[in-house]
Amino acid sequence: MSAEGLIRAAAKTHAKMLLAADEHPVGIQLYGNRHEALVESTHLAASQGPDLIDINFGCPVKKIACKSGAGSGLLREPELLLSLTRAVVAASPLPVTVKTRLGWDEDSIIIVDLARRLEDLGVKALTLHARTRSQMFKGTAAWEWIARVKRAVSIPVIGNGDVKEPEDIRRMFEETGCD
């Protein structure tokens, strides 16, 4: 959900946060690029009773990544991404997780260092879509990066990308060691 939509009380955005008692475990995923909006939306989301707050630094959609500078757009500004994460972790009474990608493009793959730094900030798990933002959903997901990240951190690493058949799940576990 858009942090800006939440803090502006957008009815459609708020409706997405309504959780039923049987929907657990469940997380509420937020995206944004302003500290104040992410902190306030973290409080609003936590008040709805999810089990965790997830920050989406992986969305490659042009409207989010390029025009608003959120989602995977923040991979071009890793210090801002880390600062936003620090603010959400400090504001959240719940565990905070992150979803992201390898980097903005093939020339700026930053995920191993970024994963270590996110773990140091208190992020409890990382979901890694093994493509760059520039790839969008094209080409082949580079699962070897999931394995590298898994070796670099002690938090759970959730693999994402190119899992289309049940056999792919087993193969991803075997090739990457992901959680």
Secondary structure, 3 states (H helix, E strand, C coil): CEHHHHHCCCHHHHHCCCCCCCCCCCEEEEECCCHHHHHHHHHHHHCCCCCEEEEEECCCCHHHHHHCCCHHHHHHCHHHHHHHHHHHHHHCCCCEEEEEECECCHHHECHHHHHHHHHHCCCCEEEEECCCCCCCCCCCCCHHHHHHHHHHCCCCEEEECCCCCHHHHHHHHHHHCCC
